[in-house]
Amino acid sequence: MRAHLGDRLVIESPATGAGRRDGEIVGLHHADGTPPYDVRWSDTDEVTLVFPGPDAHIHHLEHGRPATSPGPTPRAGAAGARPAAAPAAGTTGPGDVGRRVGVARRRQGLSREETARRARMSPDYLAYLEERPADPTLATLVRLADALGTTVTALRGSGVDLPPGQGQALLHPRLEDLSPQECRTLLSTHGVGRIAVSASDGRPAVVPVNYEIVDDAIVFRTSPDSVAAAAAETEVAFEVDHVDDALSRGWSVLAVGRASVVTNPDAVRRLVQHVHTMPWAGGERDMWVSIRPTSLTGRRITPVDQ
């Protein structure tokens, strides 16, 4: 007997062949799909570990009939997955939750093994969730959110269209200044920041850009006719921040310096070859702008008892 996640385990009466109980297989303990299985029973919605007997058979998810050949199987995992289905309008798509889990895990600096231990699940299932389309149960999301210091809402992306900072303020917050080295660390690698410029019509503007740090300079790509291009050859302010709504804390870093267009062909070629960041806005954006900060300041909000 071999199964896939999402198949149904049916237990029938040996005398009549009538189904006595059935449930969805939500966890595999062996990569080849052999028993035992974690089964969510349709009559109780409870998940139990099952070693199927001779009165049990598998209804394959794709065929709706008993499976007769093993076929490929997903990674082994623990209880908590439902078969991926086409999302309704305005809901999270298959795999979106896993991507958010992976981002939250890396942001916390946690390995899959440590995250799985904290969430009381198999590391193989966590790998399956991050790498393959899956629809974890609410109980699984609650454990993951607790392990990652975030919320179920954040993992589901329900507030993706809302500005950050919707959580409640800390009862006793502490606002601390960050050292230049701490600011450099928070700025490091790449991400999304905001650049403050004077637009071509003379009005102030703040626009988000995908940036990266190269040789202590902030670099980003834009198009010559964009608002961000107005930064060239002027002194600008560049800001990055992170808000943790679940814990009501966060930080911000402000870099001030002169922006210049990178025109040296060798320097442009090096940026094209080695920079990871691609502008999310798409389109032709082959103008490289570099900001060398002359001032780095930042602040962090934390609970007063930390």
C-alpha positions as CSV (number, residue, x, y, z in Angstrom):
1,M,0.0,0.0,0.0
2,R,1.3,3.4,-1.0
3,A,-0.3,6.8,-0.9
4,H,0.2,10.5,-1.6
5,L,-0.7,13.5,0.5
6,G,-4.4,14.2,-0.1
7,D,-5.4,10.6,-0.9
8,R,-8.3,9.1,1.1
9,L,-8.0,6.1,3.4
10,V,-11.2,4.1,3.3
11,I,-12.0,1.3,5.8
12,E,-14.7,-1.1,4.6
13,S,-16.6,-3.9,6.3
14,P,-15.1,-7.3,5.2
15,A,-18.6,-8.7,5.0
16,T,-20.5,-6.1,3.0
17,G,-17.8,-4.0,1.4
18,A,-19.6,-0.9,2.7
19,G,-17.4,2.0,3.9
20,R,-17.3,2.3,7.6
21,R,-14.9,5.2,7.9
22,D,-12.8,7.4,5.7
23,G,-10.4,10.2,6.1
24,E,-7.8,12.3,4.3
25,I,-4.1,11.4,4.4
26,V,-2.5,14.6,5.7
27,G,0.9,13.2,6.7
28,L,3.4,10.6,5.3
29,H,6.1,9.1,7.5
30,H,8.0,7.4,4.7
31,A,9.2,8.9,1.4
32,D,7.9,6.0,-0.6
33,G,4.3,6.5,0.6
34,T,4.1,3.3,2.7
35,P,2.3,3.2,6.0
36,P,1.8,4.5,8.6
37,Y,-0.2,7.6,7.8
38,D,-1.5,10.7,9.6
39,V,-5.2,10.7,8.8
40,R,-7.8,13.4,9.4
41,W,-11.1,11.5,9.8
42,S,-14.1,13.0,8.0
43,D,-16.5,12.1,10.9
44,T,-14.5,13.8,13.7
45,D,-12.0,16.0,11.9
46,E,-9.3,14.6,14.3
47,V,-5.9,13.5,13.1
48,T,-4.5,10.2,14.2
49,L,-1.6,7.9,13.3
50,V,-3.0,4.9,11.4
51,F,-1.4,1.6,10.5
52,P,-3.9,0.3,7.9
53,G,-5.1,-3.2,8.2
54,P,-6.5,-5.6,5.5
55,D,-9.9,-3.9,5.5
56,A,-8.4,-0.6,4.4
57,H,-7.6,0.7,0.9
58,I,-6.5,4.0,-0.7
59,H,-8.6,6.2,-3.0
60,H,-6.1,8.2,-5.0
61,L,-6.7,11.9,-5.1
62,E,-6.4,12.2,-8.9
63,H,-8.4,9.1,-9.9
64,G,-11.1,8.7,-7.3
65,R,-10.5,5.0,-7.2
66,P,-8.2,2.6,-5.4
67,A,-4.6,3.2,-6.3
68,T,-3.0,0.3,-8.1
69,S,0.5,1.6,-8.7
70,P,2.9,3.5,-6.4
71,G,3.7,6.5,-8.7
72,P,5.8,9.5,-7.4
73,T,5.3,10.6,-3.9
74,P,6.0,13.9,-2.2
75,R,8.4,14.3,0.7
76,A,7.5,12.6,3.9
77,G,5.9,14.9,6.5
78,A,3.8,15.1,9.6
79,A,0.1,15.9,10.1
80,G,-0.9,19.3,8.8
81,A,-1.2,19.4,5.0
82,R,-4.3,19.4,2.8
83,P,-4.2,18.9,-1.0
84,A,-3.6,22.1,-2.9
85,A,-6.6,23.4,-4.8
86,A,-7.3,26.4,-7.0
87,P,-7.8,29.4,-4.7
88,A,-11.0,31.4,-4.7
89,A,-10.8,35.0,-5.8
90,G,-8.9,37.1,-3.3
91,T,-7.5,34.2,-1.3
92,T,-4.0,32.9,-0.9
93,G,-2.7,30.7,-3.7
94,P,-1.1,27.3,-3.3
95,G,2.5,27.8,-2.2
96,D,2.1,31.4,-1.0
97,V,2.0,30.3,2.7
98,G,5.1,28.2,2.3
99,R,7.0,31.1,0.7
100,R,6.0,33.4,3.6
101,V,7.0,30.7,6.1
102,G,10.4,30.5,4.4
103,V,10.9,34.3,4.5
104,A,9.9,34.6,8.1
105,R,12.2,31.7,9.1
106,R,15.2,33.2,7.3
107,R,14.4,36.6,8.8
108,Q,14.6,35.0,12.3
109,G,17.9,33.3,11.3
110,L,16.4,29.8,12.0
111,S,17.2,26.6,10.3
112,R,14.4,24.3,9.1
113,E,15.3,21.8,11.8
114,E,15.0,24.4,14.6
115,T,11.8,25.8,13.2
116,A,10.3,22.3,12.9
117,R,11.3,21.5,16.5
118,R,9.7,24.7,17.8
119,A,6.5,24.1,15.7
120,R,6.4,20.4,16.8
121,M,6.5,19.0,13.2
122,S,8.7,17.0,10.9
123,P,11.6,18.9,9.2
124,D,10.6,17.0,6.1
125,Y,7.1,18.4,6.2
126,L,8.4,21.9,6.7
127,A,10.6,21.4,3.6
128,Y,7.6,20.2,1.7
129,L,5.6,23.2,2.8
130,E,8.2,25.7,1.7
131,E,9.0,24.0,-1.6
132,R,5.7,22.6,-2.9
133,P,2.1,23.9,-3.1
134,A,0.4,23.0,0.1
135,D,-2.6,24.2,2.2
136,P,-1.7,23.7,5.9
137,T,-4.3,23.4,8.5
138,L,-5.1,26.2,11.0
139,A,-3.5,24.2,13.8
140,T,-0.3,23.9,11.7
141,L,-0.3,27.7,11.0
142,V,-0.8,28.5,14.6
143,R,2.2,26.4,15.6
144,L,4.3,27.9,12.9
145,A,3.3,31.5,13.7
146,D,4.2,30.9,17.3
147,A,7.6,29.4,16.3
148,L,8.4,32.3,14.0
149,G,7.2,35.1,16.2
150,T,4.5,36.2,13.8
151,T,0.8,35.7,13.2
152,V,-1.4,33.4,11.2
153,T,-2.8,36.4,9.4
154,A,0.8,37.4,8.3
155,L,1.6,33.9,7.1
156,R,-1.7,33.8,5.1
157,G,-1.0,37.2,3.6
158,S,-4.4,38.4,4.6
159,G,-3.1,41.9,5.3
160,V,-0.9,42.1,2.2
161,D,-2.8,45.2,1.0
162,L,-2.7,47.0,4.3
163,P,0.2,49.3,5.5
164,P,2.4,47.8,8.2
165,G,1.9,48.9,11.8
166,Q,-1.7,47.8,12.3
167,G,-0.9,46.2,15.6
168,Q,-1.2,47.7,19.0
169,A,1.6,49.8,20.5
170,L,3.7,48.3,23.3
171,L,2.5,49.1,26.8
172,H,6.1,50.1,27.8
173,P,8.1,50.8,24.6
174,R,11.7,51.8,24.4
175,L,13.1,53.9,21.6
176,E,16.9,53.4,21.2
177,D,19.4,54.9,18.8
178,L,21.3,52.6,16.6
179,S,25.1,52.8,16.0
180,P,26.4,53.3,12.5
181,Q,27.6,49.7,12.5
182,E,24.2,48.5,13.4
183,C,22.7,50.6,10.6
184,R,25.1,49.1,8.1
185,T,24.2,45.6,9.2
186,L,20.5,46.3,8.8
187,L,21.1,47.9,5.4
188,S,23.3,45.0,4.2
189,T,22.6,42.7,1.3
190,H,19.4,43.8,-0.5
191,G,15.7,44.6,-0.1
192,V,13.3,47.4,-0.7
193,G,14.0,51.0,0.5
194,R,12.6,54.4,-0.1
195,I,14.4,57.3,-1.7
196,A,13.4,61.0,-1.0
197,V,14.0,63.3,-4.0
198,S,12.9,66.5,-5.5
199,A,10.9,65.5,-8.7
200,S,11.3,67.3,-12.0
201,D,8.4,69.6,-11.2
202,G,10.1,70.7,-8.0
203,R,7.8,68.8,-5.7
204,P,9.2,66.4,-3.0
205,A,8.6,62.8,-3.6
206,V,9.3,59.5,-1.9
207,V,9.5,56.3,-4.0
208,P,10.3,52.7,-3.2
209,V,13.2,51.0,-5.0
210,N,14.8,47.6,-4.9
211,Y,18.4,48.1,-3.7
212,E,21.6,46.4,-2.9
213,I,24.8,47.2,-1.0
214,V,27.9,47.1,-3.1
215,D,31.3,48.3,-1.7
216,D,29.4,50.3,1.1
217,A,27.3,52.1,-1.5
218,I,23.5,51.8,-2.0
219,V,22.8,50.9,-5.6
220,F,19.5,50.5,-7.5
221,R,18.3,50.4,-11.1
222,T,15.8,52.7,-12.6
223,S,14.8,54.3,-15.9
224,P,16.1,57.8,-17.0
225,D,12.6,59.2,-17.0
226,S,11.5,57.9,-13.6
227,V,11.0,59.9,-10.4
228,A,13.9,58.0,-8.8
229,A,16.2,59.2,-11.6
230,A,15.8,62.7,-10.2
231,A,18.2,61.6,-7.4
232,A,21.2,61.7,-9.8
233,E,23.9,64.2,-8.8
234,T,21.9,65.5,-5.8
235,E,22.0,64.8,-2.0
236,V,19.3,62.5,-1.1
237,A,17.8,60.6,1.9
238,F,17.4,56.8,1.6
239,E,15.3,55.0,4.2
240,V,14.7,51.3,5.1
241,D,12.6,49.9,7.9
242,H,11.0,46.7,9.2
243,V,7.8,46.5,11.3
244,D,6.8,43.4,13.2
245,D,3.1,43.8,13.8
246,A,2.9,40.6,15.8
247,L,5.3,41.9,18.5
248,S,4.7,45.6,18.0
249,R,8.3,46.4,17.4
250,G,10.5,47.6,14.6
251,W,13.5,49.6,13.3
252,S,14.3,52.2,10.7
253,V,17.6,53.4,9.2
254,L,18.2,56.6,7.4
255,A,21.1,57.1,5.0
256,V,22.0,60.6,3.6
257,G,24.5,61.1,0.9
258,R,25.1,62.2,-2.7
259,A,23.6,60.1,-5.5
260,S,25.4,59.6,-8.8
261,V,24.8,57.7,-12.0
262,V,27.2,54.8,-12.6
263,T,28.6,55.4,-16.1
264,N,31.9,53.5,-16.1
265,P,31.4,50.5,-18.4
266,D,33.4,48.1,-16.2
267,A,31.5,49.2,-13.1
268,V,28.1,48.8,-14.9
269,R,29.2,45.3,-16.2
270,R,30.2,44.3,-12.6
271,L,26.9,45.4,-11.2
272,V,24.9,43.6,-13.9
273,Q,26.9,40.3,-13.3
274,H,26.9,40.3,-9.5
275,V,23.9,42.2,-8.1
276,H,21.0,40.0,-7.1
277,T,18.3,42.7,-7.1
278,M,15.9,43.0,-10.0
279,P,13.4,45.9,-10.0
280,W,9.9,44.5,-9.1
281,A,8.4,47.2,-11.4
282,G,9.8,45.5,-14.5
283,G,10.4,47.3,-17.7
284,E,13.6,48.7,-19.1
285,R,15.6,49.9,-16.1
286,D,19.2,50.1,-17.1
287,M,20.2,53.3,-15.3
288,W,22.3,52.5,-12.2
289,V,22.3,55.0,-9.4
290,S,24.8,54.8,-6.5
291,I,24.4,56.5,-3.1
292,R,27.5,56.8,-0.9
293,P,26.2,57.6,2.6
294,T,27.9,60.4,4.5
295,S,25.4,59.9,7.4
296,L,23.8,56.8,8.9
297,T,21.3,57.0,11.7
298,G,18.7,54.6,12.9
299,R,16.3,53.8,15.7
300,R,14.7,50.7,17.1
301,I,11.5,50.2,19.2
302,T,11.6,47.3,21.7
303,P,9.9,46.4,25.0
304,V,11.4,48.3,27.9
305,D,12.2,45.0,29.6
306,Q,14.5,43.7,26.8
